[in-house]
Amino acid sequence: MKRHFPVIIEQDKEGVFIVECPVFQGCRSYGQTVEEAIENIQEAIAVCLEEAEPAPRETLFVGIRDLEVAVP
């Protein structure tokens, strides 16, 4: 069986990709490339699934967008 989980990918100032699965508290990993970060978060999600099921959510994760805001 396969399940889908949302992940958030960010890049720090040193160029490291940080990835997080918001379904599980504290489920984060990183990698030197996006591909490495994705592989690492897949392993982290597997560990989270072994430890506990995702908590029931009152809201549904829809996605993340990049917003442009005028700054004075």
ChimeraX commands (.cxc) that place a marker at each C-alpha (Angstrom):
marker #1 position 0.00,0.00,0.00 radius 0.5
marker #1 position 1.22,3.51,-0.78 radius 0.5
marker #1 position 0.17,6.74,0.91 radius 0.5
marker #1 position 0.79,10.34,0.00 radius 0.5
marker #1 position 2.18,12.92,2.43 radius 0.5
marker #1 position 2.84,16.63,1.85 radius 0.5
marker #1 position 6.40,17.87,2.28 radius 0.5
marker #1 position 7.82,21.38,2.49 radius 0.5
marker #1 position 11.25,21.99,0.95 radius 0.5
marker #1 position 13.39,24.98,1.86 radius 0.5
marker #1 position 17.01,25.89,1.18 radius 0.5
marker #1 position 19.21,27.53,3.81 radius 0.5
marker #1 position 21.87,30.15,3.15 radius 0.5
marker #1 position 24.57,27.45,2.89 radius 0.5
marker #1 position 22.61,25.71,0.13 radius 0.5
marker #1 position 21.38,22.74,2.21 radius 0.5
marker #1 position 17.84,21.58,1.39 radius 0.5
marker #1 position 15.66,21.18,4.47 radius 0.5
marker #1 position 12.50,19.13,4.09 radius 0.5
marker #1 position 9.61,18.68,6.52 radius 0.5
marker #1 position 6.43,16.61,6.59 radius 0.5
marker #1 position 3.84,18.73,8.46 radius 0.5
marker #1 position 1.61,15.69,9.11 radius 0.5
marker #1 position 4.04,14.49,11.80 radius 0.5
marker #1 position 5.38,16.78,14.50 radius 0.5
marker #1 position 9.15,17.09,14.22 radius 0.5
marker #1 position 9.43,15.05,11.00 radius 0.5
marker #1 position 12.32,16.83,9.28 radius 0.5
marker #1 position 15.41,15.93,7.32 radius 0.5
marker #1 position 17.90,17.52,4.94 radius 0.5
marker #1 position 20.19,16.86,2.00 radius 0.5
marker #1 position 22.81,18.48,-0.19 radius 0.5
marker #1 position 20.45,18.09,-3.18 radius 0.5
marker #1 position 16.65,18.06,-3.45 radius 0.5
marker #1 position 16.80,14.39,-4.43 radius 0.5
marker #1 position 18.87,13.50,-1.36 radius 0.5
marker #1 position 16.53,15.50,0.89 radius 0.5
marker #1 position 13.48,13.70,-0.57 radius 0.5
marker #1 position 15.10,10.29,-0.03 radius 0.5
marker #1 position 15.92,11.26,3.57 radius 0.5
marker #1 position 12.40,12.52,4.36 radius 0.5
marker #1 position 10.94,9.30,2.95 radius 0.5
marker #1 position 13.00,7.40,5.53 radius 0.5
marker #1 position 11.94,9.82,8.28 radius 0.5
marker #1 position 8.26,9.43,7.34 radius 0.5
marker #1 position 8.64,5.64,7.46 radius 0.5
marker #1 position 10.00,5.92,11.01 radius 0.5
marker #1 position 7.15,8.25,12.00 radius 0.5
marker #1 position 4.63,5.78,10.58 radius 0.5
marker #1 position 6.16,2.98,12.65 radius 0.5
marker #1 position 5.92,5.07,15.83 radius 0.5
marker #1 position 2.43,6.54,15.43 radius 0.5
marker #1 position -0.32,7.19,12.94 radius 0.5
marker #1 position -0.81,10.78,11.80 radius 0.5
marker #1 position -2.99,12.74,14.18 radius 0.5
marker #1 position -6.49,13.44,12.90 radius 0.5
marker #1 position -6.56,16.86,11.31 radius 0.5
marker #1 position -9.44,19.30,11.36 radius 0.5
marker #1 position -8.07,20.95,8.24 radius 0.5
marker #1 position -6.73,19.50,5.01 radius 0.5
marker #1 position -3.26,20.47,3.80 radius 0.5
marker #1 position -3.77,22.19,0.45 radius 0.5
marker #1 position -0.34,23.42,-0.52 radius 0.5
marker #1 position 2.22,26.18,-0.29 radius 0.5
marker #1 position 2.55,29.19,-2.54 radius 0.5
marker #1 position 5.15,31.85,-3.01 radius 0.5
marker #1 position 3.53,35.29,-2.59 radius 0.5
marker #1 position 4.90,38.55,-3.93 radius 0.5
marker #1 position 4.29,41.46,-1.54 radius 0.5
marker #1 position 5.21,45.09,-2.17 radius 0.5
marker #1 position 7.59,46.27,0.55 radius 0.5
marker #1 position 8.19,49.99,1.10 radius 0.5
marker link #1:1,2 radius 0.2
marker link #1:2,3 radius 0.2
marker link #1:3,4 radius 0.2
marker link #1:4,5 radius 0.2
marker link #1:5,6 radius 0.2
marker link #1:6,7 radius 0.2
marker link #1:7,8 radius 0.2
marker link #1:8,9 radius 0.2
marker link #1:9,10 radius 0.2
marker link #1:10,11 radius 0.2
marker link #1:11,12 radius 0.2
marker link #1:12,13 radius 0.2
marker link #1:13,14 radius 0.2
marker link #1:14,15 radius 0.2
marker link #1:15,16 radius 0.2
marker link #1:16,17 radius 0.2
marker link #1:17,18 radius 0.2
marker link #1:18,19 radius 0.2
marker link #1:19,20 radius 0.2
marker link #1:20,21 radius 0.2
marker link #1:21,22 radius 0.2
marker link #1:22,23 radius 0.2
marker link #1:23,24 radius 0.2
marker link #1:24,25 radius 0.2
marker link #1:25,26 radius 0.2
marker link #1:26,27 radius 0.2
marker link #1:27,28 radius 0.2
marker link #1:28,29 radius 0.2
marker link #1:29,30 radius 0.2
marker link #1:30,31 radius 0.2
marker link #1:31,32 radius 0.2
marker link #1:32,33 radius 0.2
marker link #1:33,34 radius 0.2
marker link #1:34,35 radius 0.2
marker link #1:35,36 radius 0.2
marker link #1:36,37 radius 0.2
marker link #1:37,38 radius 0.2
marker link #1:38,39 radius 0.2
marker link #1:39,40 radius 0.2
marker link #1:40,41 radius 0.2
marker link #1:41,42 radius 0.2
marker link #1:42,43 radius 0.2
marker link #1:43,44 radius 0.2
marker link #1:44,45 radius 0.2
marker link #1:45,46 radius 0.2
marker link #1:46,47 radius 0.2
marker link #1:47,48 radius 0.2
marker link #1:48,49 radius 0.2
marker link #1:49,50 radius 0.2
marker link #1:50,51 radius 0.2
marker link #1:51,52 radius 0.2
marker link #1:52,53 radius 0.2
marker link #1:53,54 radius 0.2
marker link #1:54,55 radius 0.2
marker link #1:55,56 radius 0.2
marker link #1:56,57 radius 0.2
marker link #1:57,58 radius 0.2
marker link #1:58,59 radius 0.2
marker link #1:59,60 radius 0.2
marker link #1:60,61 radius 0.2
marker link #1:61,62 radius 0.2
marker link #1:62,63 radius 0.2
marker link #1:63,64 radius 0.2
marker link #1:64,65 radius 0.2
marker link #1:65,66 radius 0.2
marker link #1:66,67 radius 0.2
marker link #1:67,68 radius 0.2
marker link #1:68,69 radius 0.2
marker link #1:69,70 radius 0.2
marker link #1:70,71 radius 0.2
marker link #1:71,72 radius 0.2
view
